Amino acid sequence: FFSTNMARIARRCTSLMGGATSAWADLMALARSKANIVDLGQGYPDFEGSRLARVKASESLLTIPMHNQYSTIGGLRMLHESIRDFYLRKYGCALDPAKEVVCTSGGTEGLYCMMQALVNPGDKVLMFEPFFPWYLPDVKLAGGEPLIVPLKPPAFGFDEEALRKAFQQKPRVVIVNTPHNPTGRVFSKADLDLIAKQCMEHDVIAISDEAYENITFDGHPHLRLADVKGMGVRTLTMGTSSKLLSLTGWRVGWVTGPEEYIGAIKMMHSYISFCPPTPLQVGVAHALNGLCAGSEGERENERISLLMEDNAKKLGAALGALGGVEVYPPQGGYFLVCDVGETGMDDLGFCRWLIEKVNINAVPMSIFYSDTAGPCTLVRFAICKESGTIEKAVDALGDHVDSWKSKRAVL
């Protein structure tokens, strides 16, 4: 009956199956079978998220009965106002909380809703590759066609001429992600100015995924595409409590931007999840209010950013000591990327070796590329962990340096 049932599955679903994603799923299953594995795969913190958010959410669900029911479709008014106040304090961005903000069930749903609201069948969507693996399915499910501009190591910058040629193909939407998942690049003012120029010249809508806005390293500031002159009227910005407050399981995100676009996104959101969990919205609102200069919440975010920068340096040194592994230091975000091509292995083979021999889980970066990208030798490691977790990984890698070098000699 299996083959018969598979034949009944909608084509929109079967078109997303297979490829590198299936290979990664096999590796994830292997990792789960290993005891005490150091999980540097999925990007979730292994430390507590915002205490203020957790306390206020708990109080809300225990003491206010209506906070255990639906909120309004676009989210609680108090959360909209907290988002407005946060962006005003941090970036000087003035939003109308009633018209220019919609709250979604995580940034992931926000991205899906934006695609559904903005992309017609046959429209082109420009993406920088490698990209967050949800972008491509979101584009395909909206009937769009991906238009790829590569980000090339070691710095993962883009070529200006390649960008210009891509925009000449008339995309309807461009997706910009800074700080970037998976590479850790923080787009510079020059990067954003080039993208903005092309958007305005070709009348393109911009989606700016800024999930990692609070995690930048070594003097690389987070800059907003919407703040580039002329871009406010054509940019939708996605933010999320998952990364801003280290609460990835809460699924409270938001999209801000022009009223007309927000209205369309809100409509699509109403047919998908209707609203994020109401008491968690309350917790996020209070925590955002607490993110101001000199506050405990702001100091905690600074501590986390410094922690991840230190994690990247320690883990990068341990990977580099293996030999044949080139490490690309990130400028921000949750991840560290390395190239294992000189080892004679591809990304999947190296990740399998890590799981089976070193007891470390990482992510093969072929899942961040389109099917036409060809062989991949890049591997991503999550650095959004307590220092003790990274130290375990560093020690495990150190214990296998000699056996690794022997293996390389055979290869």
Buried (B, 14 or more C-beta within 10 A) or exposed (E): EEEEEEEEEEEEEEEEEEEBBEBBEEBBEBBEEBEEBBBBBEBBBEEEBBBBBBEBBEBBBEEEEEBEEEBEBBBBBBBBBBBBBBBEBBBEBEBEBEBBBBBBBBBBBBBBBBBBBBBEEEBBBBBBBBBBBBBBBBBBBBBBBBBBBBBEBEEBBBEEEEBBEBBEEEBBBBBBBBBBBBBBBBBBEEBBBBBBBBBBEBEBBBBBBBBBBBBBBEEBEBBBBBBBEEBBEBBBBBBBBBBBBBBBEBBBBBBBBBEEBBBBBBBBBBEEBEBBBBBBBBBBBBBBBBBEEEEEBBEBBEEBBEBBBBBBBBBBEBBBBBEBBBBBBBBBBBBBBBBBBEBBBBBBBBBBBBBEBBBBBBBBBBBBBBEEBEEBBBBBBBBBBBBEBBBBBBEBBEEBEEEBEEBBEEE
